[in-house]
Amino acid sequence: MPQPRKQYLWFPYLSKINIKKESVVFQYKGGELNIKWKYIHSIMLYGESIDLPQEFLEKCTFYKIPIVIHRRNVLRAVFICSTLPPDQDNILTQQILFRESVKKRIYISKKLLKAKFESMKWLYSIREDIFYKLNDLDKIINIEAIHARKYWKDYYLKLGILSERRRKNNIATKCLDAVSKFISGIMLRWILYHNLSPYHGFLHKPTDYPALVYDLIEPYRGYFDKVVFDAIKQFKDQKEVSESKIMAVVIDNLKSFLDIKVYVNSTRQIVTFQELLHGIVLSLRSYLLGQSKRFIVPLPSKPNGGRPVNSGYKLYGHYAGKTDFWPETKKISKNFEDKMKMN
């Protein structure tokens, strides 16, 4: 039998933890969960919660489970994770060297932002050649800032919310922040698993928070924004709906979205969306170690024929070979495309 997939856990207002040798029981607002340690991928605690006992933190460290603590109206989350293991492949050195190289840093940043703009096309499009021959990181980031202002203006306008992304006075912003923190825990697990430093990013400059985590989320941010958008829209005409209910629906919808099948042309595979979060870490690792000449971000795409791309990595999923593979990819690509359309 196939092994159960590790679970991404979200606990609003955690009230009790019962620690056992091989499992743990969580009590939180809305329910109780009994789960084995080995099946936990990452944990996000939302809102006020109990003090975390030392034994719990030690167990999470042993099983390499990152914890993200997110409070409403607080800009920065708290990240708790294990230390990096011995660097067998010398990848940490490569990561820092690439980060210090202006040319390589600009190249990686361009790749991340071009993919981010692609994910946001469902709402606001930008020219695909916008970064052509542009070799100034400040100018690249400025273009991203201009795009963001227009994108978020349209986002809130279409939701009928008189606010903006940076203000915390509305449910959309609260849900977007919670989703970002939830995904950051998943990304943090894969970054640590592959011995990269979460604090040495390429696009985000500060190193006092896990900059690489947010770098690698950027290519998929628009897809997650759409999940929040659709969830809030379904409550638009309902009065007196609690924020906690909307938040719970958003997180549940996000978990379902992570299980959607997509086709990835760079590896010619059918995978669940969540594998892209692992895949981008694999891609960066391959590029840093010189196993591939390019940093190829895995994205939902359409089958377009041509020669296979030498991506330097493979995702965990179904790959070309079966006779019904290409018809299946067309169907999966069409389903995802339809899901990303504005309703």
Residue frames relative to the residue before (quaternion, step in Angstrom):
aa qw qx qy qz dx dy dz
M 1.0000 0.0000 0.0000 0.0000 0.00 0.00 0.00
P 0.5185 -0.6447 0.4547 0.3299 3.60 -1.03 0.73
Q 0.5310 -0.6307 0.4636 0.3246 3.55 -1.10 0.70
P 0.5196 -0.6236 0.4675 0.3501 3.63 -1.00 0.74
R 0.4970 -0.6520 0.4828 0.3079 3.55 -1.06 0.76
K 0.5221 -0.6193 0.4764 0.3420 3.56 -1.02 0.72
Q 0.3745 -0.7726 0.4839 0.1697 3.57 -0.96 0.92
Y 0.3227 -0.6917 0.6127 0.2053 3.54 -1.19 0.75
L 0.1452 -0.8462 0.5111 0.0418 3.58 -0.36 1.24
W 0.0663 -0.7681 0.6368 0.0104 3.55 -1.10 0.86
F 0.0153 -0.8187 0.5727 -0.0385 3.55 -0.61 1.16
P 0.1779 -0.7744 0.5978 0.1063 3.61 -0.48 1.14
Y 0.8608 -0.0236 -0.0111 0.5083 3.56 -0.89 1.03
L 0.0397 -0.8326 0.5509 -0.0414 3.54 0.63 1.23
S 0.1529 -0.8359 0.5252 0.0450 3.60 -0.74 1.06
K 0.8178 0.0074 0.0141 0.5754 3.61 1.14 -0.49
I 0.0975 -0.7611 0.6384 0.0615 3.56 -1.19 0.73
N 0.0948 -0.7753 0.6236 0.0324 3.56 -0.81 1.06
I 0.1677 -0.8355 0.5215 0.0438 3.58 -0.24 1.32
K 0.0564 -0.7768 0.6272 0.0079 3.54 -0.91 1.03
K 0.7247 -0.4498 0.2874 0.4357 3.56 -1.28 0.19
E 0.8274 0.1734 -0.0602 0.5308 3.60 0.75 -1.02
S 0.7783 0.2432 -0.1408 0.5615 3.59 1.24 -0.11
V 0.1969 -0.7591 0.6075 0.1260 3.53 -1.34 0.08
V 0.2262 -0.7628 0.5927 0.1251 3.57 -1.11 0.73
F 0.1370 -0.7856 0.6018 0.0438 3.55 -0.80 1.09
Q 0.1017 -0.7494 0.6498 0.0765 3.56 -1.04 0.84
Y 0.0755 0.8026 -0.5785 0.1243 3.56 -0.77 1.08
K 0.6678 -0.4782 0.3666 0.4370 3.56 -1.27 0.19
G 0.7745 0.3068 -0.2352 0.5007 3.55 -0.42 1.19
G 0.8284 -0.1935 0.1180 0.5121 3.59 1.14 -0.16
E 0.3679 -0.6814 0.5869 0.2364 3.51 -1.39 -0.34
L 0.0780 -0.7981 0.5969 0.0270 3.58 -1.05 0.77
N 0.1216 -0.7524 0.6457 0.0474 3.53 -0.94 1.02
I 0.1446 0.8123 -0.5421 0.1593 3.61 -0.45 1.17
K 0.4879 -0.6445 0.5007 0.3096 3.57 -1.11 0.67
W 0.6020 -0.5923 0.4009 0.3551 3.57 -1.04 0.77
K 0.6872 0.5214 -0.2931 0.4124 3.57 0.90 -0.93
Y 0.6870 0.4629 -0.2872 0.4808 3.59 1.24 -0.25
I 0.5526 0.5850 -0.4065 0.4327 3.59 1.26 0.23
H 0.2716 -0.7680 0.5622 0.1425 3.57 -0.78 1.04
S 0.7620 -0.1861 0.1849 0.5920 3.57 0.82 -1.07
I 0.2490 -0.7708 0.5751 0.1148 3.56 -1.24 0.51
M 0.0471 -0.7570 0.6486 0.0640 3.55 -1.07 0.77
L 0.1822 -0.7566 0.6216 0.0898 3.56 -0.91 1.01
Y 0.1184 -0.8149 0.5670 0.0216 3.55 -0.69 1.13
G 0.8130 0.2030 -0.1714 0.5182 3.57 -0.92 0.91
E 0.7386 -0.3742 0.2925 0.4784 3.56 -1.30 -0.23
S 0.0319 0.7972 -0.6016 0.0395 3.56 -1.00 0.81
I 0.6599 -0.5020 0.3792 0.4108 3.55 -1.31 0.16
D 0.6053 -0.5047 0.4485 0.4216 3.55 -1.32 0.18
L 0.3857 -0.7318 0.5161 0.2223 3.56 -0.94 0.88
P 0.3740 -0.7493 0.4955 0.2307 3.63 -0.58 1.09
Q 0.6396 -0.5553 0.3819 0.3697 3.54 -1.19 0.63
E 0.6296 0.5466 -0.3400 0.4351 3.60 0.97 -0.82
F 0.6339 0.5270 -0.3240 0.4641 3.58 1.04 -0.79
L 0.6691 0.4948 -0.3010 0.4658 3.58 0.90 -0.91
E 0.6495 0.5145 -0.3185 0.4605 3.59 1.01 -0.78
K 0.6291 0.5257 -0.3261 0.4707 3.59 1.06 -0.74
C 0.6552 0.5093 -0.3062 0.4664 3.57 0.95 -0.88
T 0.6387 0.5178 -0.3187 0.4715 3.56 1.05 -0.76
F 0.6482 0.5294 -0.3132 0.4488 3.57 0.95 -0.90
Y 0.7594 0.3553 -0.1882 0.5114 3.60 0.96 -0.90
K 0.4347 -0.7373 0.4236 0.2965 3.57 1.34 0.26
I 0.3475 0.7298 -0.4977 0.3146 3.55 0.98 0.97
P 0.2549 -0.7715 0.5595 0.1635 3.63 -0.52 1.08
I 0.2085 -0.7578 0.6084 0.1100 3.55 -1.13 0.74
V 0.0900 -0.7674 0.6333 0.0428 3.55 -0.97 0.92
I 0.1345 -0.7842 0.6033 0.0544 3.57 -0.77 1.06
H 0.0426 -0.8224 0.5654 -0.0458 3.54 -0.56 1.23
R 0.0948 -0.7776 0.6208 0.0292 3.55 -0.85 1.03
R 0.5362 -0.6198 0.4615 0.3397 3.54 -1.01 0.75
N 0.8451 0.1757 -0.1559 0.4803 3.55 -1.17 0.76
V 0.5849 0.5118 -0.3940 0.4906 3.60 1.24 0.42
L 0.4622 -0.7332 0.4269 0.2578 3.57 -0.57 1.20
R 0.7940 0.2740 -0.1304 0.5267 3.59 0.76 -1.04
A 0.3484 -0.7023 0.5799 0.2216 3.53 -1.11 0.74
V 0.4169 -0.6438 0.5663 0.3017 3.55 -1.35 0.20
F 0.1266 -0.7923 0.5952 0.0445 3.58 -0.82 1.03
I 0.0505 -0.7733 0.6320 0.0041 3.55 -0.92 0.99
C 0.1945 0.7916 -0.5541 0.1689 3.58 -0.58 1.08
S 0.6001 -0.5667 0.4285 0.3676 3.52 -1.29 0.36
T 0.5725 -0.5826 0.4437 0.3686 3.56 -1.25 0.35
L 0.6124 -0.5539 0.4111 0.3862 3.56 -1.26 0.34
P 0.4374 -0.6807 0.5149 0.2832 3.62 -1.01 0.76
P 0.7111 -0.4022 0.3184 0.4808 3.63 -1.24 0.02
D 0.3977 -0.7484 0.4927 0.1973 3.56 -0.89 1.02
Q 0.1857 -0.8373 0.5075 0.0825 3.57 0.19 1.32
D 0.7655 0.3710 -0.1933 0.4889 3.59 0.95 -0.83
N 0.4324 -0.7079 0.4524 0.3274 3.59 1.30 0.07
I 0.2956 0.8032 -0.4786 0.1958 3.57 1.17 0.52
L 0.5954 0.5709 -0.3710 0.4266 3.60 1.06 -0.60
T 0.6250 0.5247 -0.3284 0.4756 3.57 1.03 -0.78
Q 0.6568 0.5102 -0.3034 0.4650 3.58 0.95 -0.90
Q 0.6337 0.5399 -0.3317 0.4437 3.57 0.98 -0.83
I 0.6888 0.4690 -0.2821 0.4754 3.58 0.90 -0.89
L 0.6373 0.5238 -0.3267 0.4612 3.61 1.01 -0.78
F 0.6572 0.4924 -0.3029 0.4836 3.60 0.97 -0.85
R 0.6430 0.5255 -0.3198 0.4561 3.56 1.05 -0.75
E 0.6890 0.4677 -0.2765 0.4797 3.57 1.07 -0.72
S 0.6013 0.5370 -0.3612 0.4685 3.60 1.22 -0.30
V 0.4186 -0.7245 0.4882 0.2482 3.60 -0.55 1.16
K 0.6613 0.5307 -0.3064 0.4326 3.57 0.90 -0.93
K 0.7080 0.4507 -0.2641 0.4753 3.57 0.85 -0.97
R 0.6299 0.5377 -0.3362 0.4484 3.56 1.02 -0.75
I 0.6462 0.5061 -0.3086 0.4808 3.58 1.01 -0.82
Y 0.6367 0.5400 -0.3238 0.4452 3.57 0.98 -0.88
I 0.6866 0.4731 -0.2823 0.4744 3.59 0.86 -0.99
S 0.6423 0.5332 -0.3188 0.4489 3.59 0.97 -0.85
K 0.6337 0.5274 -0.3222 0.4652 3.58 1.00 -0.83
K 0.6529 0.5233 -0.3074 0.4531 3.55 0.93 -0.93
L 0.6648 0.5108 -0.2973 0.4568 3.57 0.94 -0.91
L 0.7196 0.4553 -0.2598 0.4555 3.57 0.87 -0.96
K 0.6114 0.5341 -0.3586 0.4609 3.60 1.03 -0.65
A 0.6521 0.4906 -0.3088 0.4886 3.57 1.03 -0.77
K 0.6188 0.5415 -0.3409 0.4557 3.59 1.04 -0.75
F 0.6602 0.5010 -0.3084 0.4669 3.59 0.91 -0.89
E 0.6122 0.5469 -0.3424 0.4570 3.57 1.09 -0.71
S 0.6803 0.4967 -0.2903 0.4541 3.59 0.95 -0.87
M 0.7123 0.4528 -0.2439 0.4777 3.59 1.19 -0.49
K 0.4002 0.7495 -0.4486 0.2771 3.58 1.31 0.06
W 0.5365 0.6311 -0.4058 0.3862 3.60 1.16 -0.43
L 0.7706 0.3098 -0.1622 0.5328 3.57 1.20 -0.54
Y 0.8132 -0.0371 0.0815 0.5751 3.59 0.86 -0.96
S 0.2083 -0.8072 0.5461 0.0826 3.58 -0.68 1.12
I 0.1109 -0.7592 0.6383 0.0628 3.52 -1.28 0.53
R 0.6396 -0.5427 0.3719 0.3975 3.60 -1.12 0.56
E 0.4881 -0.6914 0.4535 0.2792 3.58 -0.89 0.94
D 0.7249 0.4129 -0.2422 0.4953 3.60 1.13 -0.59
I 0.2411 0.8296 -0.4802 0.1518 3.58 1.25 0.39
F 0.7421 0.3884 -0.2200 0.5001 3.62 1.10 -0.65
Y 0.3305 0.7851 -0.4804 0.2089 3.59 1.26 0.09
K 0.8565 -0.0096 -0.0619 0.5123 3.56 -0.80 1.16
L 0.4834 0.6381 -0.4552 0.3898 3.59 1.17 0.48
N 0.0007 -0.8369 0.5430 -0.0691 3.58 -0.54 1.21
D 0.5443 0.5525 -0.4171 0.4738 3.54 1.07 0.82
L 0.3955 -0.7603 0.4627 0.2266 3.58 -0.43 1.23
D 0.6263 0.5423 -0.3430 0.4427 3.61 1.01 -0.74
K 0.6617 0.4928 -0.3029 0.4770 3.58 1.01 -0.81
I 0.6174 0.5430 -0.3321 0.4622 3.57 1.09 -0.76
I 0.6756 0.4800 -0.2845 0.4819 3.57 0.93 -0.92
N 0.6163 0.5465 -0.3428 0.4516 3.59 1.09 -0.66
I 0.6199 0.5237 -0.3318 0.4809 3.59 1.06 -0.77
E 0.6421 0.5224 -0.3177 0.4624 3.58 0.99 -0.84
A 0.6492 0.5219 -0.3121 0.4568 3.59 1.01 -0.81
I 0.6390 0.5129 -0.3196 0.4759 3.60 1.01 -0.81
H 0.6385 0.5198 -0.3120 0.4741 3.57 0.99 -0.91
A 0.6593 0.5304 -0.3088 0.4343 3.59 0.91 -0.95
R 0.6377 0.5344 -0.3356 0.4416 3.61 0.94 -0.84
K 0.6917 0.4665 -0.2763 0.4770 3.57 0.91 -0.92
Y 0.6339 0.5449 -0.3196 0.4461 3.57 1.00 -0.87
W 0.7285 0.4336 -0.2551 0.4650 3.58 0.77 -1.01
K 0.5737 0.5647 -0.3827 0.4534 3.58 1.12 -0.54
D 0.6754 0.4743 -0.2813 0.4896 3.59 0.93 -0.92
Y 0.6247 0.5723 -0.3340 0.4131 3.57 0.98 -0.89
Y 0.7348 0.4126 -0.2340 0.4848 3.57 0.74 -1.06
L 0.6050 0.5629 -0.3504 0.4409 3.57 1.07 -0.70
K 0.7030 0.4618 -0.2656 0.4712 3.59 0.90 -0.93
L 0.6540 0.4664 -0.3165 0.5046 3.59 1.21 -0.32
G 0.4314 -0.7170 0.4444 0.3198 3.56 1.31 -0.19
I 0.4868 0.6430 -0.4368 0.3984 3.56 1.17 0.65
L 0.2730 -0.7684 0.5599 0.1465 3.57 -0.74 1.08
S 0.5042 0.6005 -0.4555 0.4216 3.55 0.33 1.27
E 0.3149 -0.7181 0.5733 0.2376 3.56 -1.28 -0.35
R 0.7390 -0.4740 0.2585 0.4030 3.55 -1.28 0.42
R 0.7150 0.4826 -0.2740 0.4253 3.59 0.88 -0.86
R 0.6345 0.5239 -0.3421 0.4538 3.59 1.18 -0.37
K 0.3326 -0.7829 0.5051 0.1461 3.53 -0.93 0.99
N 0.4973 0.7112 -0.3842 0.3151 3.58 1.25 0.26
N 0.7222 0.3853 -0.2504 0.5169 3.60 1.16 0.37
I 0.6355 -0.5790 0.3672 0.3550 3.55 -1.19 0.60
A 0.5996 0.5712 -0.3748 0.4168 3.62 1.03 -0.66
T 0.6740 0.4888 -0.2946 0.4691 3.58 0.86 -0.95
K 0.6505 0.5184 -0.3203 0.4534 3.58 0.95 -0.85
C 0.6746 0.4820 -0.2971 0.4736 3.58 0.97 -0.82
L 0.6303 0.5330 -0.3279 0.4595 3.59 1.01 -0.81
D 0.6565 0.5044 -0.3064 0.4699 3.57 0.97 -0.84
A 0.6590 0.5098 -0.3112 0.4570 3.58 0.94 -0.88
V 0.6453 0.5144 -0.3155 0.4684 3.58 0.99 -0.83
S 0.6361 0.5327 -0.3222 0.4559 3.57 0.97 -0.86
K 0.6771 0.4757 -0.2898 0.4809 3.59 0.94 -0.88
F 0.6227 0.5442 -0.3383 0.4490 3.60 1.02 -0.79
I 0.6897 0.4644 -0.2698 0.4857 3.59 0.88 -0.97
S 0.6080 0.5728 -0.3613 0.4145 3.59 1.05 -0.70
G 0.6249 0.5352 -0.3421 0.4539 3.60 1.08 -0.67
I 0.6377 0.5196 -0.3173 0.4719 3.57 1.04 -0.81
M 0.6818 0.4881 -0.2842 0.4649 3.56 0.90 -0.98
L 0.6196 0.5553 -0.3386 0.4395 3.57 1.01 -0.81
R 0.6276 0.5431 -0.3390 0.4430 3.60 0.97 -0.84
W 0.7039 0.4602 -0.2814 0.4622 3.61 0.85 -0.93
I 0.6160 0.5433 -0.3461 0.4535 3.59 1.04 -0.71
L 0.6866 0.4638 -0.2772 0.4865 3.58 0.92 -0.91
Y 0.6100 0.5755 -0.3399 0.4255 3.57 1.04 -0.80
H 0.7638 0.3384 -0.1785 0.5198 3.57 1.06 -0.80
N 0.5716 -0.6832 0.3346 0.3076 3.56 1.23 0.70
L 0.4358 0.6649 -0.4888 0.3594 3.59 1.11 0.59
S 0.4625 -0.6524 0.5126 0.3127 3.56 -1.21 0.40
P 0.3661 -0.7506 0.4998 0.2297 3.64 -0.64 1.02
Y 0.6768 0.5274 -0.2847 0.4276 3.60 1.22 -0.39
H 0.6808 0.4482 -0.2933 0.4996 3.60 1.24 -0.10
G 0.0061 -0.8294 0.5553 -0.0607 3.54 0.02 1.35
F 0.4523 -0.6760 0.5181 0.2648 3.54 -1.35 0.07
L 0.7389 0.3714 -0.2047 0.5237 3.56 1.00 -0.83
H 0.7318 0.3334 -0.1970 0.5608 3.57 0.93 -0.92
K 0.3952 -0.7861 0.4373 0.1864 3.57 -0.60 1.14
P 0.6705 0.5285 -0.3529 0.3828 3.66 0.71 -0.90
T 0.2297 -0.7679 0.5809 0.1417 3.57 -1.17 0.60
D 0.5239 0.6230 -0.4304 0.3901 3.63 1.21 0.29
Y 0.7240 0.2064 -0.2296 0.6168 3.58 1.27 0.29
P 0.6381 -0.5774 0.3313 0.3870 3.64 -1.09 0.49
A 0.1855 -0.8479 0.4906 0.0778 3.56 0.33 1.33
L 0.6445 0.5289 -0.3390 0.4358 3.60 0.96 -0.79
V 0.5683 0.5892 -0.3763 0.4339 3.59 1.10 -0.66
Y 0.7308 0.4200 -0.2385 0.4823 3.57 0.81 -1.02
D 0.5396 0.5900 -0.3962 0.4514 3.59 1.19 -0.44
L 0.7697 0.4084 -0.1965 0.4496 3.54 0.73 -1.14
I 0.5745 0.5438 -0.3891 0.4720 3.59 1.26 -0.09
E 0.5313 0.6944 -0.3889 0.2904 3.59 1.09 -0.75
P 0.6807 0.5030 -0.3345 0.4144 3.68 0.76 -0.83
Y 0.7499 0.3825 -0.2021 0.5005 3.61 1.19 -0.46
R 0.3965 0.7641 -0.4489 0.2395 3.56 1.29 -0.06
G 0.6524 0.5365 -0.3227 0.4271 3.59 0.93 -0.85
Y 0.6273 0.5290 -0.3346 0.4633 3.58 1.07 -0.70
F 0.6749 0.4768 -0.2946 0.4800 3.58 0.97 -0.84
D 0.5897 0.5601 -0.3592 0.4577 3.59 1.11 -0.65
K 0.6450 0.5277 -0.3145 0.4545 3.57 1.03 -0.81
V 0.6011 0.5489 -0.3520 0.4622 3.60 1.07 -0.70
V 0.6667 0.4846 -0.2915 0.4855 3.59 0.92 -0.93
F 0.6316 0.5543 -0.3197 0.4377 3.58 0.92 -0.96
D 0.7050 0.4681 -0.2679 0.4605 3.59 0.78 -1.04
A 0.6503 0.5244 -0.3196 0.4471 3.59 1.00 -0.82
I 0.6833 0.4753 -0.2925 0.4707 3.59 0.89 -0.91
K 0.6211 0.5658 -0.3395 0.4228 3.56 1.03 -0.78
Q 0.6470 0.5351 -0.3316 0.4302 3.60 1.02 -0.71
F 0.6942 0.4334 -0.2680 0.5084 3.59 1.26 -0.36
K 0.3725 0.7908 -0.4420 0.2013 3.57 1.31 -0.14
D 0.7756 0.3454 -0.1764 0.4980 3.59 0.90 -0.90
Q 0.5806 0.5690 -0.3827 0.4390 3.58 1.27 0.15
K 0.2901 -0.7703 0.5482 0.1484 3.55 -0.88 0.95
E 0.8546 0.1761 -0.1358 0.4692 3.54 -1.29 0.57
V 0.3278 0.7033 -0.5494 0.3101 3.57 0.90 0.97
S 0.4266 -0.7287 0.4712 0.2550 3.60 -0.71 1.02
E 0.5896 -0.5777 0.4357 0.3589 3.54 -1.18 0.61
S 0.6354 0.5463 -0.3372 0.4291 3.58 1.01 -0.78
K 0.6369 0.5175 -0.3305 0.4662 3.60 1.06 -0.71
I 0.6537 0.5050 -0.3111 0.4700 3.57 0.93 -0.91
M 0.6470 0.5248 -0.3173 0.4531 3.58 0.94 -0.90
A 0.6521 0.5181 -0.3151 0.4551 3.59 0.95 -0.87
V 0.6483 0.5071 -0.3139 0.4732 3.59 1.00 -0.82
V 0.6287 0.5414 -0.3315 0.4491 3.59 0.98 -0.85
I 0.6923 0.4686 -0.2843 0.4693 3.60 0.84 -0.97
D 0.6354 0.5157 -0.3307 0.4701 3.60 1.00 -0.76
N 0.6592 0.5014 -0.3039 0.4709 3.59 0.98 -0.85
L 0.6232 0.5393 -0.3306 0.4598 3.56 1.08 -0.74
K 0.6449 0.5134 -0.3209 0.4665 3.59 0.95 -0.86
S 0.6447 0.5091 -0.3150 0.4754 3.59 1.03 -0.81
F 0.6341 0.5406 -0.3211 0.4501 3.56 1.02 -0.84
L 0.6421 0.5396 -0.3224 0.4389 3.57 0.99 -0.80
D 0.6848 0.4707 -0.2740 0.4843 3.58 1.23 -0.44
I 0.4551 0.6823 -0.4547 0.3472 3.62 1.27 -0.01
K 0.4108 -0.7028 0.5235 0.2515 3.58 -1.02 0.78
V 0.0189 -0.7763 0.6301 -0.0019 3.55 -1.06 0.83
Y 0.3684 -0.6866 0.5715 0.2574 3.54 -1.28 0.38
V 0.1544 -0.7823 0.6007 0.0572 3.58 -0.90 1.00
N 0.3124 -0.8001 0.4846 0.1653 3.56 -0.33 1.24
S 0.6045 0.5905 -0.3643 0.3913 3.59 1.06 -0.66
T 0.7737 0.2413 -0.1560 0.5646 3.60 1.17 -0.52
R 0.3436 -0.7616 0.4707 0.2834 3.58 1.36 -0.06
Q 0.4894 0.6436 -0.4309 0.4006 3.52 0.77 1.13
I 0.3017 -0.6701 0.6368 0.2335 3.50 -1.37 0.36
V 0.0797 0.7990 -0.5857 0.1109 3.57 -0.65 1.13
T 0.5232 -0.5551 0.5037 0.4055 3.54 -1.30 0.06
F 0.6556 -0.5457 0.3422 0.3941 3.57 -1.12 0.66
Q 0.6257 0.5724 -0.3499 0.3979 3.59 0.97 -0.80
E 0.6022 0.5714 -0.3652 0.4212 3.60 1.13 -0.52
L 0.5481 0.6011 -0.4043 0.4182 3.59 1.20 -0.34
L 0.6233 0.5464 -0.3374 0.4462 3.58 1.10 -0.70
H 0.6449 0.4592 -0.3037 0.5301 3.56 1.13 -0.63
G 0.6526 0.5714 -0.3082 0.3906 3.54 0.96 -0.93
I 0.6592 0.5064 -0.3323 0.4456 3.59 0.93 -0.77
V 0.6085 0.5210 -0.3478 0.4871 3.60 1.16 -0.56
L 0.6343 0.5191 -0.3195 0.4755 3.58 1.01 -0.81
S 0.6498 0.5286 -0.3087 0.4506 3.57 1.01 -0.86
L 0.6673 0.4856 -0.3008 0.4780 3.57 0.90 -0.93
R 0.6330 0.5332 -0.3255 0.4572 3.57 0.96 -0.83
S 0.6516 0.5187 -0.3056 0.4615 3.59 0.95 -0.91
Y 0.6684 0.4976 -0.2926 0.4691 3.57 0.99 -0.87
L 0.6692 0.5081 -0.3048 0.4485 3.60 0.91 -0.87
L 0.7239 0.4275 -0.2387 0.4861 3.58 1.05 -0.76
G 0.5193 -0.6730 0.3975 0.3455 3.59 1.28 0.06
Q 0.4190 0.7103 -0.4654 0.3216 3.58 1.24 0.38
S 0.7550 0.1232 -0.1138 0.6339 3.58 1.32 -0.27
K 0.4913 -0.6844 0.4607 0.2792 3.56 -1.06 0.74
R 0.7662 0.2844 -0.1567 0.5545 3.57 1.22 -0.46
F 0.3995 -0.6464 0.5873 0.2787 3.52 -1.32 0.44
I 0.0397 -0.8322 0.5513 -0.0442 3.56 -0.24 1.31
V 0.2604 -0.7859 0.5480 0.1197 3.56 -0.43 1.27
P 0.3440 -0.7391 0.5329 0.2266 3.64 -0.70 0.96
L 0.0341 0.8139 -0.5736 0.0858 3.57 -0.68 1.13
P 0.5709 -0.5380 0.4659 0.4094 3.59 -1.21 0.37
S 0.0836 0.8153 -0.5621 0.1106 3.59 -0.80 0.97
K 0.4874 -0.6240 0.5202 0.3201 3.52 -1.39 -0.16
P 0.5130 -0.6081 0.4863 0.3615 3.60 -1.12 0.52
N 0.0210 -0.8364 0.5471 -0.0249 3.58 -0.71 1.03
G 0.5425 -0.6351 0.4068 0.3699 3.59 1.20 0.33
G 0.5343 0.6385 -0.4527 0.3191 3.56 -1.17 -0.56
R 0.6756 -0.4885 0.3640 0.4153 3.53 -1.34 0.02
P 0.5651 -0.5984 0.4364 0.3635 3.60 -1.08 0.65
V 0.4382 -0.6793 0.5281 0.2601 3.56 -1.15 0.71
N 0.3568 -0.7107 0.5612 0.2295 3.59 -1.00 0.82
S 0.0579 -0.8598 0.5073 -0.0087 3.54 0.33 1.31
G 0.4174 -0.7309 0.4527 0.2944 3.59 1.16 -0.49
Y 0.7754 0.2088 -0.1411 0.5790 3.60 1.24 0.08
K 0.2161 -0.7407 0.6173 0.1536 3.55 -1.34 0.28
L 0.3794 -0.7037 0.5535 0.2334 3.54 -1.16 0.67
Y 0.5188 -0.6036 0.4891 0.3567 3.54 -1.30 0.22
G 0.5025 0.6349 -0.4483 0.3787 3.55 -0.17 1.27
H 0.6922 -0.4557 0.3788 0.4120 3.52 -1.39 -0.22
Y 0.0946 -0.8201 0.5634 0.0344 3.61 -0.77 0.98
A 0.7263 -0.4590 0.2956 0.4176 3.55 -1.31 0.38
G 0.4080 0.6976 -0.5177 0.2808 3.56 -1.05 0.75
K 0.6933 0.4367 -0.2706 0.5054 3.55 0.95 -0.89
T 0.5978 -0.6132 0.3845 0.3447 3.57 -1.12 0.68
D 0.7210 0.4187 -0.2577 0.4884 3.60 1.13 -0.54
F 0.3478 0.7848 -0.4687 0.2085 3.59 1.27 0.16
W 0.7291 0.4560 -0.2733 0.4310 3.61 0.69 -1.01
P 0.6269 0.4994 -0.3603 0.4773 3.65 0.93 -0.63
E 0.6432 0.5239 -0.3188 0.4584 3.57 1.06 -0.80
T 0.6442 0.5224 -0.3313 0.4498 3.61 0.97 -0.80
K 0.6386 0.5289 -0.3317 0.4499 3.60 0.99 -0.79
K 0.6538 0.5078 -0.3049 0.4709 3.55 1.00 -0.84
I 0.6703 0.5004 -0.2938 0.4626 3.58 0.92 -0.94
S 0.6469 0.5192 -0.3137 0.4622 3.59 0.98 -0.86
K 0.6572 0.5067 -0.3044 0.4677 3.58 1.00 -0.85
N 0.6399 0.5273 -0.3265 0.4537 3.60 0.97 -0.82
F 0.6757 0.4788 -0.2999 0.4736 3.59 0.94 -0.87
E 0.6266 0.5443 -0.3263 0.4524 3.57 1.01 -0.82
D 0.6521 0.5079 -0.3056 0.4727 3.58 0.99 -0.84
K 0.6509 0.5300 -0.3147 0.4432 3.58 1.01 -0.82
M 0.7126 0.4556 -0.2516 0.4704 3.57 1.10 -0.69
K 0.5032 0.6408 -0.4394 0.3783 3.59 1.23 0.09
M 0.5309 -0.6050 0.4854 0.3413 3.54 -1.20 0.56
N 0.3573 -0.7482 0.5208 0.2031 3.56 -0.81 1.05
